[in-house]
């Protein structure tokens, strides 16, 4: 009996800011070429590949970037890789620095539309919390995340993963369950983000 050949590897691009890069314990390959630097377990892309050996997840996160900066490198970091799926998580730095919700949603929609235009399925992650956020900042993040969820309901080409809930403290949705700096998830948080993303990616790949 001949064995079936293994499925071809699947390339996924993870596009975003610090919580995609793996801050503070890891610098992405963009920040520290060519392979990144630090503890590789401090990135959700590591855990996605750990649990799905057939997936190659390209970490294209950059600490501190706003949504417009992330959108500006979409063609270079996403389209050029010709991925089967793009994960987009962005907007927390805009909120942190006082930019309006409308700026974030406009830039996110531009990224979604660019992915759709070139035929790349989208997994949209929700903005994760940070412990020093004010009530106003948390309100903005909730508004953005509600908008992201609504995009997923309205547009079948966009699937949503609740990455915020994945890293939040039990009963405290606006605080991280674990964090080395109060701003970013710890290793377990990044692992939990992967746990929220993986089934959404797998479901997208089956469609």
N, C-alpha and C positions, 0 to 999 in steps of 0.2 A: 504494500500500500504506500503510495507516495504521500508525503506530507505537504499540506498547503503552504505556500510561501508566506513568510511573515508580512503583515500589512506594511505598506510604505510609511516611513516616518512622517509625522505631522508637524509642520512648523506653525508656531503661535507667536505673535508679537504681543508683549505686555508694554503698553505705552502709558506713561504717566509721570508723576513727580516722585517725592521721597518715599511714599509708601509703596511704590512700584520698584524704586531703586533698591530699597532695603535699609534705608537710613534708620538708626545711626551706625549699625554694626557692619554694613556692607556698602560699598560703592559700586555702582553699576558699570558695565563695560564701556558705557559712554563717558562716565566720570573718571574711570581708571582703566584706560585701554591696555591690552585688548580683551582681557578676561574678567575685569572687575577686581576688587580687593576687599579683604576682610572675611567675616564669617559667612560662608555661602548659605547657611541655614536661615540667615536673616533676610530672606526674600521669598515671596510667594512663588516665584517662578521655580525656585529650587524644589519646593514641595510638590508642585504640579508635575515636575519631571520625575521626582522620586516615586510618586504613586502611579504615574503613567509613563513607563519607560519608552513608549513609542512616540512621545511628544518631545519636541525641541522647543523650549520656550525662551525667546530672546528678550532679555531684560533691557528695555529701552526707557527706563525711568531716570529722571534727573532731579535731584534734590533742589527745592526752592522755586521750581518753575511755575509760572501762571499758565492758565489754559491757552492763552494766545501764543505763548512760547512753545508749548507742546504741539499745538496745531500747526505752527510754522515748520516743524520738522516731520510732519506726518508722511510726506512723500518719501523723504530720505530714510526714515526709520521703519516705516510700515510698508508702503507700496512697493518699495524696492526689494523687500524680502519675500514678496508674493506669499504671504501666510495663508493658511486655511482659516484662521480666526484672528481677530485683534481684540485684546482686552484694553478698555479705556477707563482709567480712573483718574480724575483730575478735578481741581476746583478748590481744594482746601487752602492753597496758598493765596488764591484770590480773596477768599473769605478772611483769612488771617490778616491780609493787608488792606482790608476795607473796600474791596471792589464790589460793585453791585451784583445781585443775583443774575440780572439780565445779561451781564457780561459773560458770566460763566455758562449760562444756558445757550447763549448765542454761539460761543466757541465750541461747546460740546456738540451742538447740533451740526456745526460746520464739519467737525471730525466725523460724526456719524454719516453725514451726507457724502463726504469724500470716500469713506469706506464703501458705502453702497454703490457709488458711481463706478468703482473699480471691482465690484463683486466680492468684497471681503466681509464675511459675516462678523457681527459685532457682539461682544459681551461687554455690557456697560456695568461697571462696579459703582456702588454708592460711596460717597466720601466718608472716610473713617473719622472718628472723633479724636480730639486731643484734649488733655485735662485742664489746660489753662483757658479754654474758650469761654467767652462771655455769653450771657443769655442771648444777646443779639447775634453773635457769631453762630451759636447753636441753632437759633431760629433760621438763619440763612442756610446753614447746611441742611436742615430738615426740609426747607423749601426746595433746594436744589435736588435733594434726593427724591422728594415727591415728584418733581418734574422728570427725573430720570425714570422713575417707575412708570409714570404716565407715558413716556416715549415707548417703553417696552410694551405697554398694553395696546398702544395705537399702531405700532409698526412691527410686524412680525419679523423684520430683518434685524431687530435689536432685541437681545435677551438680557435680562437684568439679574445680577448677582448682588445680594445684600451683604457686601463686604463690611459695611459699618456694623451691622448686627453681629457679624462673625468675630469682631475684635472687642466688642463692648463688654463692660463689666455686667455681671448678672444684676438685673433690676436697675441698672444705671446706663441707659443707652447713649448718654453723652460723655462717658468716661471710658478709657481703655482698661481692659481687664488686667493687662500687664504691660509695663513700659519701662525702658531703661532711662528715659529722659522726660517723660510726661507728654511728649509730642508724637511719638511713633510707637507702633506695636513692638512687643518683644518677639523672640523667635516663635513662641507658641502662637502669638497673634498672627504672624505671617503664615504659619502652618494652617491656622483656622481660616485665613483668607483663601488659601488654596483649596481648602475643603468646601468653601462656599462657591468658588469658581468652577471647580472640576465638573460637577454634574451638569452645570449650565453649558460648559464647553462640549461635554460629551453629547448632550441632547442636540446641540446645534449641529454637530458633525453627523448626526444620524438623519438630519432632515435633507 
